[in-house]
Amino acid sequence: MSDERHRRLQRFRRHTWLLIAMCLLARGADAGLEQIGKSDGTHPASVPQSGGECSIDREKSDATALEASSTRSREPIHI
């Protein structure tokens, strides 16, 4: 193998391992940030759900809110 080819192959290997290391570092950082998000309450799964309201009551209040917003949208706009 020529010296030039040997150097190119070494550089290719070095760059390949560098890219692998960078990917592993990025994945580790992403996993760490995800854990931080879960522990400080910003992750959707860590947000506590309201337990005092029945699902039927919630459906009624959602329907009432939807009905109110649809009647407002039919009102004429006065300028």
NUGU-867466 format. One record per residue: z, x, y of N, C-alpha, C in turn; residue in one letter; residue number from 1. Coordinates in steps of 0.05 Angstrom, whole numbers, plus 5000, padded with zeros to 4 digits. Example, Ala and Ser with C-alpha at 12.3 -4.5 7.8 and 13.67 -1.06 7.14 Angstrom:
2
+------+------+------+------+------+------+------+------+------+---+-----+
|  npz |  npx |  npy | capz | capx | capy |  cpz |  cpx |  cpy | r |   k |
+------+------+------+------+------+------+------+------+------+---+-----+
| 5156 | 5264 | 4886 | 5156 | 5246 | 4910 | 5156 | 5264 | 4934 | A |   1 |
| 5142 | 5257 | 4955 | 5143 | 5273 | 4979 | 5157 | 5258 | 5001 | S |   2 |
+------+------+------+------+------+------+------+------+------+---+-----+
END
This chain:
79
+------+------+------+------+------+------+------+------+------+---+-----+
|  npz |  npx |  npy | capz | capx | capy |  cpz |  cpx |  cpy | r |   k |
+------+------+------+------+------+------+------+------+------+---+-----+
| 5000 | 5017 | 4977 | 5000 | 5000 | 5000 | 5000 | 5018 | 5025 | M |   1 |
| 4984 | 5011 | 5044 | 4982 | 5028 | 5068 | 5007 | 5024 | 5085 | S |   2 |
| 5012 | 5043 | 5103 | 5036 | 5042 | 5120 | 5035 | 5018 | 5139 | D |   3 |
| 5010 | 5013 | 5149 | 5007 | 4990 | 5168 | 5013 | 4964 | 5154 | E |   4 |
| 5003 | 4960 | 5130 | 5008 | 4936 | 5115 | 5038 | 4933 | 5108 | R |   5 |
| 5050 | 4956 | 5101 | 5079 | 4956 | 5094 | 5095 | 4947 | 5119 | H |   6 |
| 5089 | 4957 | 5142 | 5103 | 4949 | 5167 | 5100 | 4919 | 5173 | R |   7 |
| 5075 | 4910 | 5169 | 5070 | 4881 | 5174 | 5086 | 4864 | 5155 | R |   8 |
| 5087 | 4872 | 5130 | 5102 | 4857 | 5110 | 5132 | 4857 | 5116 | L |   9 |
| 5142 | 4880 | 5125 | 5170 | 4882 | 5133 | 5176 | 4864 | 5156 | Q |  10 |
| 5158 | 4864 | 5176 | 5162 | 4848 | 5200 | 5161 | 4818 | 5192 | R |  11 |
| 5143 | 4811 | 5175 | 5141 | 4783 | 5165 | 5167 | 4775 | 5151 | F |  12 |
| 5177 | 4792 | 5134 | 5202 | 4786 | 5120 | 5226 | 4783 | 5139 | R |  13 |
| 5227 | 4802 | 5159 | 5249 | 4801 | 5178 | 5248 | 4775 | 5195 | R |  14 |
| 5223 | 4768 | 5203 | 5220 | 4743 | 5219 | 5227 | 4719 | 5202 | H |  15 |
| 5219 | 4719 | 5177 | 5225 | 4697 | 5159 | 5255 | 4693 | 5156 | T |  16 |
| 5269 | 4715 | 5151 | 5298 | 4713 | 5148 | 5311 | 4705 | 5174 | W |  17 |
| 5301 | 4714 | 5196 | 5311 | 4706 | 5222 | 5308 | 4676 | 5227 | L |  18 |
| 5285 | 4665 | 5220 | 5280 | 4636 | 5222 | 5299 | 4620 | 5204 | L |  19 |
| 5303 | 4630 | 5180 | 5321 | 4617 | 5161 | 5349 | 4616 | 5173 | I |  20 |
| 5358 | 4639 | 5184 | 5385 | 4640 | 5195 | 5387 | 4622 | 5219 | A |  21 |
| 5366 | 4620 | 5236 | 5367 | 4602 | 5259 | 5368 | 4573 | 5250 | M |  22 |
| 5354 | 4566 | 5229 | 5355 | 4538 | 5219 | 5383 | 4531 | 5209 | C |  23 |
| 5394 | 4550 | 5194 | 5421 | 4545 | 5183 | 5442 | 4542 | 5206 | L |  24 |
| 5439 | 4559 | 5226 | 5456 | 4557 | 5249 | 5453 | 4530 | 5264 | L |  25 |
| 5429 | 4521 | 5267 | 5424 | 4496 | 5280 | 5435 | 4473 | 5264 | A |  26 |
| 5432 | 4474 | 5238 | 5443 | 4453 | 5221 | 5473 | 4452 | 5222 | R |  27 |
| 5485 | 4476 | 5222 | 5514 | 4478 | 5223 | 5524 | 4467 | 5250 | G |  28 |
| 5510 | 4474 | 5272 | 5518 | 4464 | 5298 | 5516 | 4433 | 5299 | A |  29 |
| 5494 | 4423 | 5288 | 5490 | 4394 | 5288 | 5512 | 4380 | 5272 | D |  30 |
| 5519 | 4391 | 5249 | 5540 | 4379 | 5233 | 5567 | 4380 | 5248 | A |  31 |
| 5572 | 4402 | 5261 | 5597 | 4405 | 5277 | 5598 | 4385 | 5299 | G |  32 |
| 5576 | 4382 | 5314 | 5576 | 4362 | 5335 | 5579 | 4334 | 5325 | L |  33 |
| 5568 | 4328 | 5302 | 5570 | 4302 | 5290 | 5600 | 4296 | 5283 | E |  34 |
| 5614 | 4316 | 5273 | 5642 | 4313 | 5266 | 5658 | 4309 | 5292 | Q |  35 |
| 5652 | 4323 | 5313 | 5666 | 4320 | 5338 | 5662 | 4292 | 5349 | I |  36 |
| 5637 | 4282 | 5347 | 5631 | 4255 | 5356 | 5646 | 4234 | 5340 | G |  37 |
| 5650 | 4238 | 5315 | 5664 | 4219 | 5298 | 5694 | 4219 | 5305 | K |  38 |
| 5705 | 4242 | 5311 | 5733 | 4244 | 5316 | 5742 | 4235 | 5344 | S |  39 |
| 5724 | 4236 | 5364 | 5732 | 4229 | 5391 | 5725 | 4200 | 5398 | D |  40 |
| 5714 | 4185 | 5379 | 5710 | 4157 | 5383 | 5683 | 4150 | 5395 | G |  41 |
| 5665 | 4169 | 5399 | 5639 | 4163 | 5410 | 5618 | 4156 | 5389 | T |  42 |
| 5625 | 4161 | 5364 | 5607 | 4155 | 5342 | 5609 | 4125 | 5336 | H |  43 |
| 5587 | 4111 | 5331 | 5589 | 4082 | 5327 | 5607 | 4074 | 5304 | P |  44 |
| 5608 | 4091 | 5283 | 5624 | 4083 | 5260 | 5654 | 4085 | 5266 | A |  45 |
| 5661 | 4100 | 5287 | 5689 | 4104 | 5293 | 5700 | 4084 | 5314 | S |  46 |
| 5682 | 4067 | 5324 | 5691 | 4048 | 5344 | 5704 | 4025 | 5329 | V |  47 |
| 5729 | 4019 | 5337 | 5743 | 3997 | 5323 | 5731 | 3970 | 5329 | P |  48 |
| 5730 | 3954 | 5309 | 5718 | 3927 | 5312 | 5741 | 3908 | 5320 | Q |  49 |
| 5734 | 3887 | 5335 | 5754 | 3868 | 5344 | 5761 | 3851 | 5320 | S |  50 |
| 5786 | 3851 | 5312 | 5795 | 3836 | 5288 | 5806 | 3809 | 5295 | G |  51 |
| 5811 | 3803 | 5320 | 5824 | 3779 | 5327 | 5805 | 3755 | 5330 | G |  52 |
| 5780 | 3760 | 5329 | 5761 | 3739 | 5334 | 5746 | 3732 | 5308 | E |  53 |
| 5745 | 3707 | 5302 | 5731 | 3697 | 5278 | 5701 | 3700 | 5281 | C |  54 |
| 5687 | 3705 | 5260 | 5658 | 3708 | 5262 | 5644 | 3682 | 5272 | S |  55 |
| 5656 | 3659 | 5265 | 5645 | 3634 | 5273 | 5648 | 3631 | 5304 | I |  56 |
| 5672 | 3638 | 5314 | 5676 | 3638 | 5343 | 5657 | 3656 | 5357 | D |  57 |
| 5652 | 3680 | 5346 | 5634 | 3699 | 5358 | 5605 | 3687 | 5359 | R |  58 |
| 5597 | 3674 | 5337 | 5570 | 3662 | 5337 | 5568 | 3640 | 5358 | E |  59 |
| 5589 | 3624 | 5361 | 5589 | 3603 | 5382 | 5587 | 3615 | 5409 | K |  60 |
| 5602 | 3636 | 5415 | 5602 | 3648 | 5441 | 5575 | 3661 | 5446 | S |  61 |
| 5562 | 3673 | 5426 | 5536 | 3685 | 5429 | 5515 | 3663 | 5435 | D |  62 |
| 5517 | 3641 | 5421 | 5498 | 3619 | 5425 | 5502 | 3608 | 5454 | A |  63 |
| 5527 | 3605 | 5463 | 5532 | 3595 | 5490 | 5520 | 3614 | 5511 | T |  64 |
| 5524 | 3639 | 5507 | 5514 | 3659 | 5526 | 5483 | 3659 | 5526 | A |  65 |
| 5471 | 3656 | 5503 | 5442 | 3655 | 5502 | 5431 | 3630 | 5515 | L |  66 |
| 5445 | 3607 | 5511 | 5437 | 3582 | 5524 | 5439 | 3584 | 5554 | E |  67 |
| 5461 | 3596 | 5564 | 5465 | 3598 | 5593 | 5444 | 3617 | 5605 | A |  68 |
| 5436 | 3638 | 5591 | 5416 | 3656 | 5602 | 5389 | 3643 | 5602 | S |  69 |
| 5383 | 3626 | 5582 | 5357 | 3614 | 5582 | 5354 | 3593 | 5603 | S |  70 |
| 5376 | 3578 | 5610 | 5374 | 3558 | 5631 | 5372 | 3572 | 5658 | T |  71 |
| 5384 | 3595 | 5662 | 5381 | 3610 | 5687 | 5353 | 3619 | 5691 | R |  72 |
| 5340 | 3627 | 5669 | 5313 | 3637 | 5672 | 5293 | 3615 | 5679 | S |  73 |
| 5300 | 3590 | 5675 | 5281 | 3568 | 5682 | 5285 | 3558 | 5710 | R |  74 |
| 5306 | 3567 | 5723 | 5311 | 3558 | 5751 | 5291 | 3571 | 5769 | E |  75 |
| 5281 | 3557 | 5789 | 5262 | 3569 | 5807 | 5275 | 3590 | 5825 | P |  76 |
| 5260 | 3610 | 5833 | 5270 | 3631 | 5849 | 5265 | 3624 | 5879 | I |  77 |
| 5286 | 3623 | 5894 | 5284 | 3616 | 5923 | 5286 | 3642 | 5939 | H |  78 |
| 5266 | 3646 | 5956 | 5266 | 3670 | 5972 | 5272 | 3664 | 6001 | I |  79 |
+------+------+------+------+------+------+------+------+------+---+-----+
END
